[in-house]
Amino acid sequence: MKAPLPNLLALTLRAFLSDHLPRLRGMSPHTIHSYRDCLVLLLRFLASHWGREPAELDLEDIGPDAVVSFLNHLETERHNTVSTRNVRLAAIHAFFRYVAAQRPDRLDHCQSILAIPFKRARAHTVEYLEFDEIQAVLSAIDRTTPDGRRDYALMATMFNTGARVQEILDLRAYDLQLTKPFQVRLFGKGRKERLCPLWPQTAKVLRAFCAEQELDLRSVSPLFLNHNGQPLTRFGVRYILAKYLQFARRCTPSLANKRLHPHSMRHSTAVHLLKAGVDLTTISHWLGHASINTTNKYAAIDLEMKRQALARAMPLEEQTDVLDSWRSDATIMQWLEAL
């Protein structure tokens, strides 16, 4: 029995992932992998939904109702957050914008998919650790072992730079400059490159770590490896952070209800810089934000700053003369008209 010939869906998917995204759009491998994973999930869902093999699906099988069912499946069956649902929808939109450009005869079909709106996500409180809590986690690391020295260097670098976890995992030896001025080169979203300063203490830790690992600082060798000599993964970093948070909770009660994951380390760096008096524009460049609006959220999460603002406000007991003057409707109306 002959294998079925590639249909329109197969041909378009192949061109989208192997040519359009990397060559014409210049997307990073991480973005392409994210789009690929979304489309794989979509095809598996549709194959189950329509009772067919994935290879038998064609473009007509991906209608707006099917896509909405897939998005609901992500939330209800896979327990994805609304943010993850929206990321998946963005990938589907990108694919169908490409289809619309390549096949104008399918424009109506593509527009029906592109009309599916993003779902409003509930705003979450930004999780971060105070400076003394970060110190407690770092102090919980046993630096007498090779793994402990690696983990300390990893976490110190994460807190110093506020880097995204993938930026840390992508670090190579030649990205470090451990002579003054101490700095590290990071590659962020959209392949944007930035230099982040290193504190002298962090540079000292990294210098000792690289010497122990016999790393040539001019080489392209990955900086952080696992037991098998392979680069650390996201899962590995999450495991390391969770392990030392558990140790630190024994002597730091404030950590009892807090989580420590790669992005909370990033948030902790931002809040620490904010408390140190660093302006938001500098923090934005430090973290590699595309817009200062992304950084502005940190100005509202520092409870200490809120308490200081409250202390500068007029206490309630000092407002009694204003309240006493509101004794008649005439007085109230006069006050309102004078505003």
N, C-alpha and C positions, 0 to 999 in steps of 0.2 A: 504494500500500500504506500503510495507516494505521500510525502509530507505536504501539508497545505502550503500554498504559496503565501508569502507575506502580504497581508492586507494593508489598508490605508493606516490603521492604527499602529501596526507593527513598524511600517516604514517611517511614519511620522515620529514615533517614539525614539527610534534609533537615531534619526537625524537630529532631533531635539537634544538628546543627551550626549551624543558623541561629536556633534559638529556645532550646532547653534550655541549651546551654553559655553563650551570651552573656547571655541575659536572666534566666534563673532561677538559674544557677550563678554568673554574673558572672565567667566565665573571661576571661583576657586574650587578645588576638588571637594572641599567640605560642603559647599553649597550644592554642587552637582550631586553629591551623595545624598544630601537631604532631599532634593527633588526626586532622585531615584527611589529612595525608601518610601516616599509618599505614593509614588505611582505604583510601586510594587504592592503596597497595602491596598490601594484602590483596585487594582486588577484582581487580587485575591478575593476581595470582598465581592466584586461584580461576578466573578466566576461562581462563587457560592450562591449569590443572589439569583443569577440566571440559570444555574444548574449546568454550566459548561466548563470546559477547560480554558485556562487563561489564553492559550494560543488560538482559541476559536472566537475570542471577543473581537469586535470591530468598533469603529468610532461611534456608530449609532447606538451602541450599548451603553455609552456614557452620557446619559441625559441628565437634565437638572434634578429630576426626582431621585435618580440613582445616586447622584453626588450628595444630595442632602441626606439621603439615607446613610451613606457612607460616613458623613460628618457626625450624624447622630450616633452611629455605631462606635466611632472613636470615643465619644463621651460616655456612652452607657455601657458598652462591652469592654472596651480597652481602658476605660477610666482615665482618659486623657483630659487635661485641663482645657478651658476655653482658649487659652493662648496657643496651646499645641494644635487645637482644631483650626485656629486661624492661620497658623504656619502651614498646615497641610493644604488649606484652601488657597493660600497664596501660591503654592507650587502648582496646583491644578489650574489656577487662573493664568499663570505664566505659560503653561503648556498650551492652553487653548488660545491665548493671544498669538502664539507661534502658529498654531493650526489655522487661525483666521487669516494670518498674513500669507501663508503658503497655499491655502485652499479657499479663495473668496467664495466659491460655490457653497461652502459650508458655513458661511458667515452667520446665518440665523441660528444655527446650532451652537456655534461658539458664543454668540451674544447671550443665549439663554443660560449658559454656564457662567459667563462673566457677570451676569446680573445677580448671582447668588451673593448676598451680602456677608460681610464679616460679622461675627457675633460679638456683642459688647462684653468685655471681660470685667469682672469685679476687680477693683484696685486692691492689691495686697500690700500690707505693711512691709516695708523693706526690712529684712532681717540682717542684723549686723552684730558684731561683738565689740565691746569696749576694749580700750587698749590694754587694761590690766587683765582682761579675759583672754586676749590673744597671747599675752605674756604667760598666762597660766597654761595654755595649751602647748606653747613652745617649751615650757619648763617640764612638761610631762614626757617629753621625748628622751629616751635613753641614748645619749650621744656616745656611749662607749662601744656601740656596735656599728658596723658599716651601714646597716639599714637605717639605724637611728640618725646617723650623720647625713645620709641621703635625705631622709624625711625632714630633718631640720633645715637643710639647705633649700629643699623644695618649698616648705611653708614660709620660711623667711623671705624667699624670692616672691612668692605669691602676695604676701602682705605688703612688702616694699613696693611692688609694681602695681598691685591691683589688677593684674593681667587676667584676661579670660583664660579658662582652663586650657583651651586649645592653643592659645598663644604660649603658654608655659610648656605644653607638650611638644610644640614645634621648635623649641629653643635648641640651637646648635652651639657648640663650643665657640665658634667664631663670632657668635652674636654678643659675647661678653667682652666688656672692656674693664679689666680689673686693675688698671693703673689710672691715676687721676687724669681727667674727671671720670669717676666710676659711673658706668652706664650699661644698659642692655638694650639691644635692638629687638623690637617686637613687631610681628606682622599680624595685623588685626583684620577685621572684616573688610571685604573688598580689596584684600591684599595691600591695605594701607600700612606703610612702614612708619614707625615712630621710635624715638630714643627716649628711654625712661631712666632718670637718674637713680643710682644706687646709693643707699646710705653706706658709710664706711664700714659699719658692722656687717652689713649684708655682703659687701665686697670681700671682707675678710673670710666670712664663712664659705663663700663660693670659691675663693682662691684655695682654701684648704681642701675643699671637696674635690676640685678639679685636680689638685696635686695628688690626692689619694687615688683618684681614678686614672691617673696618668693621662689626662686629657690634654691634647695639644690645642691651645686656644686659637690656633689658625685652622683647625680641622672642621669638617662638617659633621662630626660625630654628635649624636643626640646627647643632651645633657643629663636627662634623668631616665634610668633604665630599671627594669624589674629584675626578678631573680634569674630569669632566663636570658638576660642580656638583651632583651627587646625593649623598645621604647614604652614607657608607662602609658596606660590608657586612661580615659575619663573614669572608668569604673575603678581603676587602681587608685587614682587620686582621691575619689570619694571615699574609698575604703580607708585610706590613710588618715584623712581628716576626721572621719567618724571614730576611728580607733583612739586617736589622741584626745578627742573631745570627751570620750567616755572616761579616760584616765583623769583628765583635768577636773571633771565634775566632782571627784572625791574630795577635793580641797577647795573648790570654788563653787559655793552654792548657787550663785547667780547664773551658772551655766546649766542648771537643772532642766530648764524648759526651753533651752536654745538649741538650734541645729547649726551644724557647721558643714557647709558644702562650698564648692568652688566659688559660686557667685556671692555667697555671704562674706567670703574673704575679700572679695572685690568691694562690696559695700562697706566693709569695715575699714578698708584703706581710705575710701572716700570720706567717711565720717571722721576718721583720725586726722586727715589733712584739713578738713573743714574746721575742726576744733582747734587746730594749730594756727588758724588764721589765714590759710591759703585761700585765695579767691577762687570763685567757681570756674572762671575761664581757665586758670592753670590746672585745676582738677580735671576739667573736661579734656584738656590736651594730655594730661597724665594718664587718664583712663582710656584714651582713644575714642571718645564719643564723637559721633558725626555732627551732633548739634548740641549747643549749650542747654537746650530745653531738656535733654536727657539728664543732664547733671543737676538741674534745678530741683529735682525731687529730693536731693540730699539736704537741702536747706530746711526742709519741713520735718525731718525725722529726728533731729537732735533734741532730745528731751531737756538736756541741760540748757540749751539756748532758749527753749520755750520757758523754762523756769526763770531765767534771767529777764526775759521780756515781761513775764508776769510780775516780777519784783519791781520793775520800773514803772508798772502801771499804778494808777491811784488805788490804794486799798479801799475796801468797802466802807470802813469806818470814816474815811475822809469824804464820803459822798453823802453823808447824812443831811448836810445843809441843802443839797439839791433835792433830796427826797422830801424834806420838810416843807419846801416851797410849793410842792404839788398838793395843796390842800383844797383847792377849788377848781371847778371846771374852767373858770375865767383865767386863772393863772396858767393852767395847762394849755389853753388855747393861745394865750399870749406867748408862751414859750415855744409852741409849735410854729406859730406864725413868724417868730423871730429867727427861726433856723435858716 
